[in-house]
Amino acid sequence: MRLMRHGPKGAEKPALIDAAGQVRDLSGVLADITAATLSPQGLDRLRALDASQLPLVERPGRIAPPWSGMAKFVCVGLNYADHAAEAGMPVPKEPVLFLKAISALMGCNDAVVLPQGSVKSDWEVELGVVIGRQARYVSEADALDRVAGYCVVNDLSEREYQLERGGQWDKGKGCDTFGPVGPWLVTADEVPDPQALSLWLDLNGERCQSGSTQTMVFGVAKLVSYISRFMTLHPGDLVSTGTPPGVGSGRKPPRFLKPGDEMRLGVSGLGEQRQRVHAWDSALIDG
């Protein structure tokens, strides 16, 4: 299944994409797609529906994050060896973990607003892993059973805040609008091998990132198992698994986002995002 939410902020409606690619309204079945919806039982109830009998949504409008109630936005750094090389950092011996603020979360096509004083804002296309069952000290062999599905993530980063302002990476990762997710949550049964997905990102029509999850240093099962040893993962939590090479800070000379830029990005089978970059404007954030 491909699950999505659409509508203005605070008034999102649940929907699914049927086999013909049409948007079908789920609001007569459930009030919202929440963390509880992502449990095996919740997804089974949706699979039992006859999508052809659900009302069509002719013009979905704004596409929102595909589910509500995310409690943790966990990210993995330097998880592609060639990206670590362009960053001038060694390939990690264990996964590098950090948390992205939930307030960074936004819809896949919402405006990206540069923080005040930003000079080094950057792009990162990533595979997102959505948890559907609690994971605590889960084995690597059982880890994928805890996954509800997958999605596209743009792990936007302000490199000066991240690397030059002291402390850990979180300062440059959790800025408002720096967490576009979606357009859909694609359930795990439709992604038989999460290590066989292509990723790409274009900036102003120029291909900047192109990679495959096959080249991850640590695969999805390893990451879910590893993270579950440091924090309990709950339904609705999101793990963003790292980015392939081609980010702005790795270019020679470096290239960073500026107002008017447009990003297009996607992961095979999981849909595409498109974001326009804007100068600081709180009205665009509060929307």
N, C-alpha and C positions, 0 to 999 in steps of 0.2 A: 504493500500500500504506500501511497504518497499522501501524507497528511499536511495540511497547511491551515493558516489562519489569515483572515483578511479584514480590512476595515480600519477606521481611524483608531488612534491610540486611545485605549480605555474602552473601546466598543468593538473589539475584534470578534469575529464569528468563525466557528470551526468549519472546515471543509475537507474534502478529499479529492484527489485527481483520479478519474476513472480510466479504464483501459484505453479509451479513445482520446485521452488527454483533456477531457472536459472537467471543469470545476463543479463539484456537487456539494450542495449545502448540507451540513451535518447539524445545524442548530435545532432541528426538530428531534434529534436523537440525543444530543448532549449539549450542555450549555457552553462548554469550552473544551479544548484539548489541553489537559492538565498533566502534571506528573503522574497522577493516578491512572490516567487514560493509557499511559505507556507501559503499564504492567502487562504481563502475558495475558491475563484475563481480560483487561480492558481492550487490548488489541484484538483478541479473539472475538469479542463482541462486535467490533467494527468489521472484521473480516466476514462475519456472518450476514452482513447487510447485503441487499441487492442494490448496488450502486446505481443501476439504471432507474430505480424507482425514487431516487433522491432528487430534489429540485435542482435544476441547473442554476449556476451563478453566471449570468451573462457578462457582467463587468465587475470583477472582484475588487478593482481599485487598489488601494495600498495593500501590499503583502506584508504581513506582520511576522515576527518570529513564530516558528511552527507550533510551539507549545508554550504554555505559561507555567509559572511555578518553579522555574529553575532556581536551585539553591546554591549551586557551585558551578563556576566557569573555570575549569582547570585547564591549564595550558602546558605544553611540552616545548622546551627550547632546544635548538640545535639537533633536531632529530633526523636531519638529512646530512650525510657527511660532506657533500659538496656545498651545502649552505654554511656549515661550520667553517669550511675552508674560506669561503668568501667573507665571512665575518672575522677571520683571523683567529679563530678559537679552536682548541683541540676537540676531536670527536669525544663526546662524553662516555665514560665507562658505565654510568648509570643515568637513567632519564633525569633531565633537568626540569623541575616543576616550578610553576608559579601560578598565582591566581589572578584572573582578570575580574575587575569589579562588575557585578551584575548590572550596575547603572550604565555600563558601556553597551549593553545589549540593545540591538535595534533590528528593524526589518531589513531584508536583503537589498532593497532599492532606496532606503531612506537616505537623507542627506548626511554626508560625512562633514562634520564641522571641526575645523582645526582649533585646538586649544589656544588660548591667548598666549602670544609669545612663541608659538611653535615655529621652529626653523628646520626640523628634521623628521617630519612625519612620513611614515613609510607604509608599504603594503605587504601582506603575507597571505596568500591563498592556502587554506588548510582543509584537511578532512576532519569533520567533527563527529564524535562518537557519543551517542545519547544513551544514557543508562536507563534500563527498564526494570531491573531487579536489584535489590540491595547487594552491594559487593563489599565484603569485609574479609581481608585475608583470603581472597579467592585464589585458587590455583590458576596457572596459565591455561591449563587444559579446560577449565570450566569458565574462563573469563568471558568468552564470546556469548555464552548463555545469559550473561547479565546485560547484554546490549539490546536495546529496543530498536535502534536504527542509526542512520547516518545522515549527515547534512553538510552543506558548504559553510565555511567560516572564513571571514577576512579578519585576521588577527592584526589589525592596524596598530602601529607602534610609533611613539615619538622617541627617536633614538637619543636625542640629547637628554630628555628626562630619564630614559632607561639606563643610559651608560655614563652620563657625565654629571649627574645631580646628586650622587651619593646614594647609599642604601641599595636595595634590591631592584629588580626589574619592574616591579609593579607600578611605579610612578609613570612609566612610559607606556603602559599597557591598558590601563583602566580608564583612560579619558572618555568623556561622554561621546557617544556615537562610534567608538572604536571596536565594536563587536557585532558587525552585521552577521546574521545567521539566517539560513534558508536558501531558496524559497520554500523547500519542503523538508519534512522528515521522511526519509525513505526507510521502511521497516527492514530489519536485518535479513528477513527471508528473501528479499529482492537483491541483496548484495552478498552473493555466495562467498566472495573472497575480497575482503577489504584491502588486501595487499596487492590488488591488481587494478587499481583505479588511476586514471590520469588526472592531473591537476594543471590549470593554466590561469594566467592573469595577463590582461592587456591594459596598458595605460595609454589613453588617447589613441587607441587603435594599434599600438605597437606591442607585439608580444614580448613581455618581460620575464614571465615565469612559465616554465613548462617542465613537468616532472611526473613521477609515478610513485604511488605509495609502495611499490615494490622495493624502492631504494631507501625506505626508512631504516634508521639504525635500530630502533625498537618498534616492532609491529604492534598492532592494536591489542592483541591478546596479552602480550607482555606488558603494555602500558596499563591496561585495566587492572591486571594482577598486581603490578608494582604499586600503582597509586593506592590500591585498596589496603596496602600495608601501612600507609601513613595517614589515611583518612577514610572513613566509610563513605562509599558512593551510594547515593540514593536515586530512585527513579526521578528523572527530570534533570539530573546533573549532566553537564556537557564536558567532554574532554576534547580539546583541540590539539591535534597530534603533531604539529610542527609544519614547517614550510620548506619547499624545495628552493634551489638557488634562483637568483634573479631579482632580489629585493633591491630597493633604491640605494641603501647604504653600501651594497656590495659592488655597485657600478663604479667605473673609473671614467670621469669623476663621479662622485656620488650624485644621486638625483632624488629629490624629495618632493612630496606632494605640495601643490599650490592651488589656490582658489581657481575654479574653472576646469581643473583636471577631471577626467572621467575614467573610472575603473570598470572593467568587465572581467569577471572571473567565474570559474566553474570547476566542478569535479564530475567525471564521467558518470552518467546515470543519476546524478543528484541535483541537476539543475544549474542555473546561472544566476549571478548577481550583477547589478549595475549600480554604481554610486557616483554622484557628482560631489566634488569637493567644494566646500564653502569656507570663507573666512568666519571667524567667531561671530555667532549670532545665537543668543540663548533662545530666541523664538523658534528657530529651526530645531533645537533640541527638544523643547517642551511640546512642540507641534500641536 
